[in-house]
Amino acid sequence: MAGALASGRLWLALKALPLCLPLAGLLKNRMYTYRWLSLVVWLYFIEGVVRAWSDPPPGNWLALLEIALCRAIFAACALHVRLRFRNAKALRPPPLHRPAHRHERPAGRVAPYHRRRPVFTDGDLSAFTQDWRRRAHGKALAVVRPGSTDEVAAIVKTCARHQAATA
């Protein structure tokens, strides 16, 4: 044990272990793992800066390489998170139209509601049919986004009249 500790192999293994932990999450493309890794990599960056400043060559050259790799990993994680958010934003439905006056709202009827606010029936509805952990999935024929409790009541009554399931 003392030989492994003195040669630095144990320290190298202990430093590499935290980098192996996020591999499963990265392979499953989990957003949380990318965020976590972009924060953990700064610990390695700090260690590289200290070693680059204090170690003699060629150790400081390896520390400079560590700094460059840490910056590359951080940039890649940040870019990946940014692109995922941009793509998720592009898949979001368009914003709802809000009438200027409350007298413009139809009371108790669904048909005028459909003309005023979109009912999403085509495109990718997967954002509305899975839970936040992406474990439970469902199937939707349409997505309706009401603006008031009266509109919710009218939609539920219409679905009950036509024996359509709601979730």
N, C-alpha and C positions, 0 to 999 in steps of 0.2 A: 504494500500500500504506500509506504513512504517513497519507494522508487517511482511509482506512477505519479504521485503527487509532486515529487521533485522534478520529474521530466516534463510536467505540464500536460500530460495526456488526460488526466482526470479533470483538470480545469477546462481543457478544450471540450471534453464530453459534457461537462456541466453547462458550459456556455452554449453549446450547440443544441442541448435538449429543448429549451424554450422555442427554438426555431422549428423543431419537429412537431410541436403541439398543434399549430394551426394548419398543418398539411391537409388533414381530413376536411376541415371547413373550407379551405381554398379549393379543394377538388370538388366539393359540393356547391361551390359558388355562393357561399353565405356572406351576406353583406356585413354582418357583425364581425366575422373573422377578418375581413379586409380592414375594417376600422381598427380592430384590436391590434393587428399586425403593424399598422401605420403608427401606432403609439409605442409599441414595444421596441420597434426598430431604433427609436431614439436612445434607448439605453445602450445599445451597441454603438451608436454614433458617438455618445459621450465617452465610452471606453476607448474607441478608436482615436478620438481627439487627445485624450490623456496619454495614450501610448505613442502617438505620433509626436507629441511634444517632449516626452520623457525618455523614450527608448532610443538607443543608438542604431545606426543602419546595420543590417537590413530590416530590423524589427519595425522601425518607423515607416519604412516603405510599405510593409504589410498593413500597418495601421492606416496609412493613407488609402490603401486599397479597400480596407474595411469601411472607411468613411465614404468612399465613392459608392460602394455596394449598398450601404445604408441609405444614401440619398436616392439611389436608383430604385430600391424597394419602396421607399416612401412615395416617390413620384409615381411609380406604377400603381400602388394602392390608391393613392389620391385620384389619379386619372380614372381608374376603374370605377371607384365610387361615384365620381362626377358623371361619367358616361351612363352608369346605371340609373342615376337620378334623372338625367336628361331623357333617357329612353322611357322611364316610367312616367315622366311628366308628359311626354308626347302621346302616350297611350291613354291618358286621362280623358274622360269625356269633356266636351266643351262646357264652359261655365253656363249656369242657368240664367235665364232671363228673369229679372225681377221687375214686375210692373211698377210704374211710378205711383199709381193710386190704388188704394185697396178696392175701389169699385170695379176695377178691371178684372178682378178674380171671379171666375165662375163659381157658383155655389152648388155643390152636390152633383155635378155632372162631370164625367171623365172625358168626354169627347173634346170639349174646348180646351181642356188641360193638355191633351195630346198635341193640339195645334200650337199651343203656346210654348210648352216645354218638350224637349225631345224625349222620346222613349227609345232607349238603346236596344236594338234587336240584332244588329249585325256588327261585325268587327270582333275584337278580342274582348270577351266578357269575363276572362279569367280573374281579373282584379276584383270582381264582385262575387265570384263563386268559390273562393278559398279563404281559409282563415289566415291570420297574420303569420302563423308559423309554417304555412304551406303544407300542412298535414291533412286537413280535411278539405275535400273538394266536392263541388256540387255541379249541377247543370242548370242553366237559366235560359229560358226562351226570350226573355226581355228583362230590362232593368228600368224601373220607373223611379224618379227622384222627386217626390212631392215637396211642396214648399210650405204646407201648413197641415194642421191636424184634420181640417175639413177635407182636404184633398186626399189624405191617407184614408179617411173613412169612405170616401167615394170610390177609391180604387179597390179597397177591400170588399165593399158591397158588390161592385162589378165582378170581381174575381169569384166571389161566392155565388153570384147568380149564374155564372158560366162554369162553375165547378173547376176553377183553375187554382192550383196550389200557390201559396205565397210563402215567402221566407224572409 
